[in-house]
Amino acid sequence: MIFGGLRVRNVLLSAAVTLVLLFLATSVFHITFVESSLRRTVMAVPGVTAVAAAPQGAETVVTVKLGPVANLGDTYTQLGSAINQALGGRPYSVVLQDNPDQTLTNAYYNVHFAVEEAAVQGDFVSMLAQVDKVMHEAHGISYRIYVEPQQILVQMQDSGHYLYRVVPRQNPSGGVSSSAP
């Protein structure tokens, strides 16, 4: 079909090919530059053993596998700085992968109610008292709780296994704080 001296089929075919090429170029750019820069920057953070990134809607989900770390609060802050640097301020969220066993999973289950309540109500002294009581009964598990402006970080270690949890705090206006460090 010819419309105004142009073959409509050729125009549509050219537009489709152009869109496919643009999509491929964007994907290659993302994989080559953004992900490799992110991987290199995040892998430089002590304790990181693997990193992967995947776009999900308007944000990038960064999955970080951590080995044992001495201070989850410091490590999480370093991760946030590294990711911000690599992504240039684009929105992201972080998923931590750890190495818990059933003992650590059960211990976290027993304290997560107090942690979640403190994230909403802000009563960190009561949370710590409840966590200390529960963890005293769980002999041999070392733990730390980090209260930060945007989240509460829970770190537990026992017999070569470790558990890391990030619980977003509720901000004063009633919404949930960002999950990015």
Beta strands, then each sheet from edge to edge (+ up, - down):
strand 1: 2-3
strand 2: 6-7
strand 3: 48-56
strand 4: 59-66
strand 5: 92-97
strand 6: 142-147
strand 7: 151-158
strand 8: 161-168
sheet 1: 1+ 2-
sheet 2: 3+ 4- 5-
sheet 3: 6+ 7- 8+
end
